[in-house]
Amino acid sequence: MTPRSGADRDGKRPGEFEIIEDIFAPLATAPGALALKDDAAFLKAAPGCELVLTVDAMVAGVHFFPDDPADSIARKLLRVNLSDLAAKGAVPKGYLLVTAWTDETDYTWIRRFASGLESDQALFSMSLLGGDTVKTPGPLTLSLTAIGEVPEGTMLRRGGGQAGDDLYVTGTIGDAALGLKLLRGELPGLSGEHAAFLTQRYRVPDPRISVGPEIRGIAHAALDVSDGLMGDLAHMCAASGVGAQVELARLPLSAAAGAALSRDPGLIEAVASGGDDYEILFAAPPEKAGEVNAVAAETGVGVTRIGKLVDAQCGIVALDGEGREIPLPKAGYRHF
């Protein structure tokens, strides 16, 4: 379990302002953060640019296991928001953080949480700008608002996809859903290497912020795959007024996911409809295929064509290698 009984600051449980001053103020490196000593921060967009904002919340027992490492929880919290920015074509600038600590959350745990934020905000060239710190009877609840920047009028949206567009996805699909199954004890028999890979993909996603800005002007529509490929594709189709065909044989799989599927082909539903991939799903016209391939080569991130958008009346279908429709009853994750 996570450490909750170690010595706190000067042997006492820290107060709200001690937590802010000792742990989070050092993360507020941007001038507009004002060292977290004011009631608000300021952030100015570059000339000719617009700000893009997104927010996600995570709750213990829902979005992460209570005994997950504190630093990995922090990194996931930041990265799921960065994934949204990436799918909008935005470059990260900063973030706001809200933490609702329980009585069991000790100083050591909070420091480890902050160390995860520190390492990732350095990796992604951004800063903590402000937020709020409160107490809750539980469960531990965290919320982060990420702010990015795009040239004016270029933000990628869910809508805009057109019948005939090719569908692409970055990276690999299904790793996190399989990682969650593994952590729940539902995926036995994998090698230690494959198990470790899937677990890490669930705990610490890899937002494709190098790809997002590069597909501005190429993609007609884009969104990040957070609630499952098929479910998020449905969101794109609804916003764009189109249908889609997905060729399941084309889904990009990691070696670990491939090994799991070879043992149990029925896991294809979890791969296609499970959540937490945090890859970018986007639609682009066929004549842009060369540019898409160039983006993949320049960024070093795999980009795979998995199907196409079609007329709305055709609906959304998954096809096997022979072109036959395969029923996928689970459309994607929903909170309620």
N, C-alpha and C positions, 0 to 999 in steps of 0.2 A: 504493500500500500504506500501511498505518498506520505512523506514525513510530516507529522503534525504535532509532535510533542517535544521538539528540540528547543534549546534555549533561544528566546527571542532577544530583541535589542535590550541590552543591559539587564537581561534576565526577566524582562517583562514583555507581555504581548504589546506590539507596537500599536500606536494610534493612527488615525487616518492621515494626519499631517506628517508624521514620521515616515510612514510608508511612501508618501509622495516625495518628500525631501530626500530621503536616503536611497530609495530604490528607483523611482521613476524620473525624477528631475534630471539625472545624468543621461537619460535617453532623449531628452528634449533639446537636441543640438541645433535645430533650425532657429534662426533669429526670431521668426514670428511666434515661436513657442513661448518666448519671454521667460524661459527657465521655469515654466509652470508657476510663476509667481503672480499671475493675473487671472481674471475671471474668464478670459477668452484669448484666443490666438488669432493671428492674421496670416493670410496666404494670398499672394498676388499672382495671377496667371501671367505668363509671358505675353508680350505683344502678339496679337493675332491668334491667341490660344484661348481655350475654354477649360474650365475645371469639370472633372467627372467625379461623382461621389457614389459610394456604395457602402452598405453596412450589412454585417452578418453577426448573429449571436450564437453562442455555443453554451450548452447546458450539460453539466456532469451527468452521466448516465444516459444521455441522449446522443450527444455528438462526440463524446470521448468517454473512455472508461475512467472512473474516479482514481484508479491507481496507475494511469498512464504517467510517464515522466512529465514533470511540470514544464520543462523547457520545450518538449515536443508539443504540448498543448498550446503554448504560446505561439510556436512557429506555425501550427496549423491554423490558429485563429487569424494570424496575419496573412497567411498564404491563401486561404479561401477567399479573402477579400481582394488580394492581388490578382487572383484568377479572374474575378469579375472585371477588374480594370483591364487586364490583358485582352479579354474578349471584346472590350469596347475600343481597343486600339490605343489605350491610354498609357502614359509613362507615369509611374508612381511618384508622388511628391511628399506625402506625409499621412499621418493617421491620428485619430482620436480613439481613446480607450476607456471603456467603462468596466469596472470590476466590482462584483458583488461577492465579497469573501464571507465564508462561514466562520463560526467560532473555532472550527478545527483547522483552519488555514493558518499555518504558522509562518514566522518570518523567513525561515529557511526555504520553505516551499515558494513563497512569493519571490525571494531572491532568484531562485532557479527559474521561475517563470520569466522574470525580467531578463535573465541571461539569454533565454531563447529569443526574446524580442530584440535584444541588443545585437546578437549575431546575425539575425535576419535583416534588420533594418540597415546594417552595414552592407550586407550582401546586395540588397535591393536599392541602396542609395536613397534612403528616406529617413524621416525623423518623427518621433512622437511629438504631437502638437498640443495635446491636452486631453481632458476627459473628466471622469468622476470616479470616486472610490466610495463604496457603500458597504453595508453589512446586510446579510440575509440569513434567515434561519435554515436556508438550504433549498435546493442544492446549489453548489457553486455555479455562478452564472457570469458569463463574459460576453462583452459586445465590442466590436471594433468597426470604426468607420474609416475607410481608406479614401484618399483623395488623389486623383491623377490629373493628367493634363493632355489635351489633344489639340492639334491645329483646328481653328474654328470651322465648324461644319463637317468635320470628318469622323465623328464618333460612330463606331459600328453599332448597329441595332439589331434586335431580333427580327423585325420586319424588314422587307426589302428583297427577300428571296424570290426568285422567279422560276416558273416551270421551265425545265431544261437545264437549270444550274446543276453543276456537280456538287456533291456533298463531300466534305473533307473533315478529318479529325486529326488532331495532333497526338503525338506520343502513343501510348498503349491504353487499351480499354479493359476495364473489369478488375484491375489489380486490387483496388481499394475494397471493392465489394467482396472479393475473395479473402482479402486480409481480414476483414471484419468477421467473416465466417470462421476463419482460422482462430481468431481470438476468442470466439464463442465456443470453440471446440467442435465445430461442424465440418472441418476439413482435414481429416487425419491422413497420414501416409505421405505427406510431402517431405522432400529433403530439407535439411536444416537451412541450406542456402536459399531455397525457394520460399520457405516459410518466413525467413527473415526479410526477404525482399518484399513480399506481399504485406507483411505487418508494417514495414516502414512506409510503403505507399499509402496505407490507410492513415497512419499517424502523421506523416509529414508530406503533403502533396507538393507538386512541383509546378507552380504557376508559370504559364508560358508567356512571360512578359517580353521576351525577345521576339516572339512571333507576332503578337497582337499589333504593334505599331507597323509592322512590315506588310500586313494584309489590308491596311487602309488603302482604298483605291482599287483593290483586287476583289475583295469579298463584297457581295451584295447584302449579306446578313451573317451575324455571328452571335454566339453565346457560349458560356462555359458549361461544361457537363458536370453539374453538381448533384442533380437528383436522378441521374441515370440517362444513358444515351437516348433511349427511345422516348422517355418522358420529356427530356429537354428538346428533342427534335420536334415533339408535338407542340411545344411552346413556340418554336420557330415557325412551324407550319401555320399555326393559328394566327400569329402576328403577320405573316406574309400572305395568307390566303391561298396556300398551296397544299399539296399532298407530298408524299415522299416514298421512295423505295430504297431500302437498305439491304445490301448484300452481306449477309452475316459471315460468309467465307472471307470477305475482305477486311473484317475487323482486325486492327493491329493488336497482336497479343504479345505480351512478354513471354520469356521462356518459362517463367513460373506459372503464369496463367495457362499456357499451352500444356504444361505438365498436368495441371489440375483438370483441364478439360479432357485430356487423354484418358484419365482415370474415370471421369464421370462426365460424359457429353451433356448430361442434363444441366450442367452448370452454365450452359450458354445463356439461360435466362438471367442469371445473376450478372453475367458479363455484360449483356446488352441492356439490362434494365436497372442494375444496381447503381448506387450513388457514389459520390466522393471521388470521381475520377479527376475532376478539375483540369480537364483538357479543353481545348477550344474546338467547338463544332462550327464550321462555317460553310456557306454556300457561295460558289463563284462560277461565272460562266465558263463553258468549255474552252473558249479561246484564251482564257487566263491560265491554263494548265502549266504552261512553261514558266510563268511568273511564280506560281505556287511552288513548283519544284525548285526554283531559284531561292525562294525564301527558306525552304527546308535545308538547302545546301549551305546558305549563308549563316543560318542560326544553329545548325547542327541538331535541330529537333525534327524528328520524323513527322511527315505529314502524309496521310493516306486517304485516297479517294475511296469512299465506302458506299456510294450510291448516287442518287440524283433526286431533285425535286420534280414533281409532276403536277398535273392539274388537280385541283382540290377535290374533285369528284372521285378521284382514285383512292383517296384516303392515305393512310400511312401503313405500309406493309413491310415485313421482314421476309427476305427471300433466302433459300438455301442455295447451294452451289449449282443446282439444276434449274434455278429460276422459279422454284415452287414456293408458294407462300407458307410461312411457318408461324403458327399462333404464338404470341408472347403475351400471356394474360396479364403480367405485371407491367404497367406502363412506366413506373418510376416512383421514387420515394415522395411521400407526402407526410407532413407533420400531423394532419388531421383531415 
